[in-house]
Amino acid sequence: MEKKNWKFKLGIMLIIISTLFFALLLALPFLDTSDKNKIIISTVIIVIGELLFWSGSFFVGRQLVDKYKAYLNPKKWFTRKNR
């Protein structure tokens, strides 16, 4: 039980860190650097963010990832839930 808890916490932390990497993309246009460097930096940020997200989802488990993917699906944002 303790190992599962440790792996779950690690997975959540990796997903949170990946979200922070993707948030860095919002600050990228404001950097004082050339366009070529911005393209390189954005590519590196996206690759690292994806690697962190998928490694975190490996530790968290498929059920939780599927739950949040369904929650973030724009097709379901304005539909009513049957109670």
OpenMM code with the backbone's topology and positions (N, CA, C; nanometers):
from openmm import Vec3, app, unit

residues = "MET GLU LYS LYS ASN TRP LYS PHE LYS LEU GLY ILE MET LEU ILE ILE ILE SER THR LEU PHE PHE ALA LEU LEU LEU ALA LEU PRO PHE LEU ASP THR SER ASP LYS ASN LYS ILE ILE ILE SER THR VAL ILE ILE VAL ILE GLY GLU LEU LEU PHE TRP SER GLY SER PHE PHE VAL GLY ARG GLN LEU VAL ASP LYS TYR LYS ALA TYR LEU ASN PRO LYS LYS TRP PHE THR ARG LYS ASN ARG".split()
positions = [
    Vec3(0.0824, -0.1197, 0.0000),
    Vec3(0.0000, 0.0000, 0.0000),
    Vec3(0.0873, 0.1268, 0.0000),
    Vec3(0.1948, 0.1235, 0.0754),
    Vec3(0.2808, 0.2412, 0.0846),
    Vec3(0.3505, 0.2702, -0.0478),
    Vec3(0.3926, 0.1664, -0.1216),
    Vec3(0.4589, 0.1893, -0.2494),
    Vec3(0.3628, 0.2498, -0.3501),
    Vec3(0.2378, 0.2047, -0.3491),
    Vec3(0.1396, 0.2598, -0.4418),
    Vec3(0.1164, 0.4079, -0.4111),
    Vec3(0.1097, 0.4410, -0.2844),
    Vec3(0.0897, 0.5796, -0.2445),
    Vec3(0.2067, 0.6661, -0.2911),
    Vec3(0.3294, 0.6155, -0.2797),
    Vec3(0.4476, 0.6893, -0.3221),
    Vec3(0.4471, 0.7102, -0.4733),
    Vec3(0.4120, 0.6065, -0.5480),
    Vec3(0.4071, 0.6174, -0.6931),
    Vec3(0.2968, 0.7134, -0.7377),
    Vec3(0.1839, 0.7095, -0.6699),
    Vec3(0.0733, 0.7989, -0.7037),
    Vec3(0.1132, 0.9445, -0.6817),
    Vec3(0.1780, 0.9727, -0.5704),
    Vec3(0.2223, 1.1101, -0.5409),
    Vec3(0.3267, 1.1574, -0.6420),
    Vec3(0.4172, 1.0682, -0.6802),
    Vec3(0.5161, 1.1024, -0.7811),
    Vec3(0.4487, 1.1347, -0.9137),
    Vec3(0.3496, 1.0554, -0.9518),
    Vec3(0.2767, 1.0789, -1.0765),
    Vec3(0.2053, 1.2128, -1.0760),
    Vec3(0.1407, 1.2461, -0.9653),
    Vec3(0.0715, 1.3754, -0.9542),
    Vec3(0.1709, 1.4902, -0.9639),
    Vec3(0.2852, 1.4765, -0.8983),
    Vec3(0.3871, 1.5827, -0.9046),
    Vec3(0.4403, 1.6000, -1.0467),
    Vec3(0.4624, 1.4903, -1.1181),
    Vec3(0.5106, 1.5011, -1.2556),
    Vec3(0.4079, 1.5687, -1.3451),
    Vec3(0.2804, 1.5390, -1.3249),
    Vec3(0.1754, 1.6030, -1.4048),
    Vec3(0.1677, 1.7519, -1.3738),
    Vec3(0.1816, 1.7884, -1.2473),
    Vec3(0.1793, 1.9306, -1.2101),
    Vec3(0.2995, 2.0032, -1.2701),
    Vec3(0.4164, 1.9422, -1.2645),
    Vec3(0.5362, 2.0046, -1.3219),
    Vec3(0.5214, 2.0185, -1.4736),
    Vec3(0.4599, 1.9192, -1.5382),
    Vec3(0.4393, 1.9296, -1.6835),
    Vec3(0.3454, 2.0450, -1.7161),
    Vec3(0.2452, 2.0673, -1.6316),
    Vec3(0.1548, 2.1807, -1.6529),
    Vec3(0.2294, 2.3128, -1.6402),
    Vec3(0.3217, 2.3194, -1.5467),
    Vec3(0.4020, 2.4411, -1.5315),
    Vec3(0.4909, 2.4645, -1.6540),
    Vec3(0.5424, 2.3560, -1.7126),
    Vec3(0.6223, 2.3710, -1.8340),
    Vec3(0.5368, 2.4277, -1.9474),
    Vec3(0.4143, 2.3768, -1.9606),
    Vec3(0.3272, 2.4296, -2.0651),
    Vec3(0.2893, 2.5745, -2.0380),
    Vec3(0.2789, 2.6128, -1.9113),
    Vec3(0.2492, 2.7525, -1.8772),
    Vec3(0.3653, 2.8443, -1.9144),
    Vec3(0.4860, 2.7900, -1.9176),
    Vec3(0.6016, 2.8702, -1.9592),
    Vec3(0.5878, 2.9189, -2.1033),
    Vec3(0.5124, 2.8466, -2.1839),
    Vec3(0.4926, 2.8881, -2.3230),
    Vec3(0.4230, 3.0236, -2.3328),
    Vec3(0.3426, 3.0573, -2.2311),
    Vec3(0.2734, 3.1864, -2.2325),
    Vec3(0.3696, 3.3038, -2.2148),
    Vec3(0.4814, 3.2804, -2.1486),
    Vec3(0.5796, 3.3865, -2.1261),
    Vec3(0.6809, 3.3966, -2.2390),
    Vec3(0.6817, 3.3011, -2.3261),
    Vec3(0.7835, 3.2958, -2.4313),
    Vec3(0.7836, 3.4162, -2.5250),
    Vec3(0.6696, 3.4701, -2.5667),
    Vec3(0.6750, 3.5862, -2.6567),
    Vec3(0.7388, 3.7107, -2.5941),
    Vec3(0.7445, 3.7152, -2.4628),
    Vec3(0.7975, 3.8327, -2.3956),
    Vec3(0.9478, 3.8255, -2.3688),
    Vec3(1.0109, 3.7151, -2.4063),
    Vec3(1.1552, 3.7036, -2.3897),
    Vec3(1.2279, 3.7902, -2.4918),
    Vec3(1.3387, 3.8445, -2.4486),
    Vec3(1.4179, 3.9291, -2.5363),
    Vec3(1.5253, 3.8439, -2.6040),
    Vec3(1.4819, 3.7674, -2.7029),
    Vec3(1.5727, 3.6795, -2.7759),
    Vec3(1.5248, 3.6687, -2.9207),
    Vec3(1.6052, 3.6078, -3.0031),
    Vec3(1.5695, 3.5990, -3.1451),
    Vec3(1.4568, 3.4990, -3.1671),
    Vec3(1.3957, 3.5081, -3.2851),
    Vec3(1.2857, 3.4174, -3.3177),
    Vec3(1.3339, 3.2731, -3.3269),
    Vec3(1.4538, 3.2540, -3.3762),
    Vec3(1.5094, 3.1185, -3.3867),
    Vec3(1.5233, 3.0562, -3.2478),
    Vec3(1.5716, 3.1335, -3.1518),
    Vec3(1.5844, 3.0830, -3.0149),
    Vec3(1.4485, 3.0546, -2.9528),
    Vec3(1.3488, 3.1372, -2.9824),
    Vec3(1.2143, 3.1141, -2.9297),
    Vec3(1.1561, 2.9839, -2.9828),
    Vec3(1.1823, 2.9535, -3.1083),
    Vec3(1.1337, 2.8282, -3.1667),
    Vec3(1.2016, 2.7093, -3.0997),
    Vec3(1.3309, 2.7192, -3.0788),
    Vec3(1.4043, 2.6111, -3.0131),
    Vec3(1.3563, 2.5928, -2.8695),
    Vec3(1.3411, 2.7025, -2.7974),
    Vec3(1.2969, 2.6959, -2.6581),
    Vec3(1.1561, 2.6384, -2.6481),
    Vec3(1.0660, 2.6817, -2.7367),
    Vec3(0.9291, 2.6297, -2.7312),
    Vec3(0.9245, 2.4816, -2.7634),
    Vec3(1.0070, 2.4363, -2.8566),
    Vec3(1.0117, 2.2934, -2.8889),
    Vec3(1.0618, 2.2126, -2.7702),
    Vec3(1.1645, 2.2607, -2.7047),
    Vec3(1.2182, 2.1913, -2.5875),
    Vec3(1.1152, 2.1886, -2.4748),
    Vec3(1.0463, 2.2994, -2.4523),
    Vec3(0.9443, 2.3048, -2.3476),
    Vec3(0.8315, 2.2061, -2.3759),
    Vec3(0.7866, 2.1985, -2.4997),
    Vec3(0.6779, 2.1072, -2.5347),
    Vec3(0.7205, 1.9617, -2.5176),
    Vec3(0.8404, 1.9282, -2.5617),
    Vec3(0.8880, 1.7898, -2.5502),
    Vec3(0.9034, 1.7504, -2.4033),
    Vec3(0.9630, 1.8371, -2.3226),
    Vec3(0.9801, 1.8064, -2.1803),
    Vec3(0.8441, 1.7968, -2.1111),
    Vec3(0.7529, 1.8881, -2.1444),
    Vec3(0.6201, 1.8832, -2.0848),
    Vec3(0.5457, 1.7548, -2.1180),
    Vec3(0.5541, 1.7113, -2.2432),
    Vec3(0.4883, 1.5866, -2.2823),
    Vec3(0.5512, 1.4668, -2.2126),
    Vec3(0.6837, 1.4639, -2.2054),
    Vec3(0.7507, 1.3530, -2.1368),
    Vec3(0.7116, 1.3462, -1.9893),
    Vec3(0.7074, 1.4610, -1.9239),
    Vec3(0.6692, 1.4628, -1.7835),
    Vec3(0.5239, 1.4207, -1.7647),
    Vec3(0.4348, 1.4678, -1.8541),
    Vec3(0.2935, 1.4327, -1.8410),
    Vec3(0.2717, 1.2830, -1.8576),
    Vec3(0.3300, 1.2253, -1.9619),
    Vec3(0.3055, 1.0830, -1.9871),
    Vec3(0.3754, 0.9946, -1.8858),
    Vec3(0.4907, 1.0351, -1.8352),
    Vec3(0.5526, 0.9553, -1.7289),
    Vec3(0.4722, 0.9677, -1.5992),
    Vec3(0.4172, 1.0846, -1.5730),
    Vec3(0.3305, 1.1009, -1.4557),
    Vec3(0.2024, 1.0216, -1.4685),
    Vec3(0.1452, 1.0190, -1.5885),
    Vec3(0.0225, 0.9416, -1.6073),
    Vec3(0.0489, 0.7918, -1.5964),
    Vec3(0.1705, 0.7482, -1.6275),
    Vec3(0.2073, 0.6086, -1.6073),
    Vec3(0.2017, 0.5726, -1.4593),
    Vec3(0.2507, 0.6612, -1.3737),
    Vec3(0.2502, 0.6344, -1.2299),
    Vec3(0.1114, 0.6513, -1.1682),
    Vec3(0.0323, 0.7433, -1.2190),
    Vec3(-0.0992, 0.7692, -1.1621),
    Vec3(-0.1971, 0.6576, -1.1965),
    Vec3(-0.1957, 0.6155, -1.3195),
    Vec3(-0.2867, 0.5095, -1.3601),
    Vec3(-0.3800, 0.5558, -1.4692),
    Vec3(-0.4273, 0.4599, -1.5447),
    Vec3(-0.5101, 0.4904, -1.6609),
    Vec3(-0.6477, 0.5470, -1.6238),
    Vec3(-0.7067, 0.4973, -1.5161),
    Vec3(-0.8410, 0.5412, -1.4799),
    Vec3(-0.8452, 0.6907, -1.4497),
    Vec3(-0.7485, 0.7398, -1.3763),
    Vec3(-0.7468, 0.8819, -1.3420),
    Vec3(-0.7205, 0.9685, -1.4649),
    Vec3(-0.6319, 0.9236, -1.5518),
    Vec3(-0.6028, 0.9989, -1.6736),
    Vec3(-0.7252, 1.0028, -1.7642),
    Vec3(-0.7947, 0.8902, -1.7787),
    Vec3(-0.9165, 0.8874, -1.8597),
    Vec3(-1.0245, 0.9784, -1.8022),
    Vec3(-1.0337, 0.9833, -1.6702),
    Vec3(-1.1323, 1.0691, -1.6045),
    Vec3(-1.1068, 1.2165, -1.6376),
    Vec3(-0.9829, 1.2597, -1.6277),
    Vec3(-0.9517, 1.3996, -1.6540),
    Vec3(-0.9551, 1.4332, -1.8024),
    Vec3(-0.9219, 1.3368, -1.8876),
    Vec3(-0.9353, 1.3606, -2.0313),
    Vec3(-1.0812, 1.3808, -2.0682),
    Vec3(-1.1711, 1.3028, -2.0078),
    Vec3(-1.3138, 1.3197, -2.0335),
    Vec3(-1.3630, 1.4530, -1.9776),
    Vec3(-1.3092, 1.4933, -1.8640),
    Vec3(-1.3478, 1.6205, -1.8031),
    Vec3(-1.3038, 1.7388, -1.8883),
    Vec3(-1.1904, 1.7284, -1.9533),
    Vec3(-1.1375, 1.8384, -2.0341),
    Vec3(-1.1834, 1.8343, -2.1799),
    Vec3(-1.2697, 1.7405, -2.2153),
    Vec3(-1.3207, 1.7303, -2.3517),
    Vec3(-1.4185, 1.8451, -2.3789),
    Vec3(-1.3916, 1.9328, -2.4759),
    Vec3(-1.4786, 2.0484, -2.4998),
    Vec3(-1.6191, 2.0098, -2.5471),
    Vec3(-1.6361, 1.8912, -2.6022),
    Vec3(-1.7690, 1.8490, -2.6460),
    Vec3(-1.8648, 1.8313, -2.5288),
    Vec3(-1.8116, 1.8055, -2.4109),
    Vec3(-1.8948, 1.7790, -2.2940),
    Vec3(-1.9118, 1.9004, -2.2028),
    Vec3(-1.8559, 2.0138, -2.2389),
    Vec3(-1.8612, 2.1287, -2.1501),
    Vec3(-2.0014, 2.1846, -2.1312),
    Vec3(-2.0826, 2.1838, -2.2358),
    Vec3(-2.2134, 2.2488, -2.2282),
    Vec3(-2.3286, 2.1498, -2.2298),
    Vec3(-2.3017, 2.0227, -2.2106),
    Vec3(-2.4088, 1.9240, -2.2050),
    Vec3(-2.4532, 1.9070, -2.0610),
    Vec3(-2.5811, 1.8744, -2.0463),
    Vec3(-2.6347, 1.8535, -1.9127),
    Vec3(-2.6132, 1.7098, -1.8701),
    Vec3(-2.5824, 1.6920, -1.7453),
    Vec3(-2.5652, 1.5595, -1.6911),
    Vec3(-2.7002, 1.5099, -1.6395),
    Vec3(-2.7298, 1.3849, -1.6670),
    Vec3(-2.8533, 1.3240, -1.6135),
    Vec3(-2.8279, 1.2816, -1.4703),
    Vec3(-2.9196, 1.3221, -1.3832),
    Vec3(-2.9017, 1.2889, -1.2409),
    Vec3(-2.9986, 1.1854, -1.1983),
] * unit.nanometer
topology = app.Topology()
chain = topology.addChain("A")
for resn in residues:
    res = topology.addResidue(resn, chain)
    for name in ("N", "CA", "C"):
        topology.addAtom(name, app.Element.getBySymbol(name[0]), res)
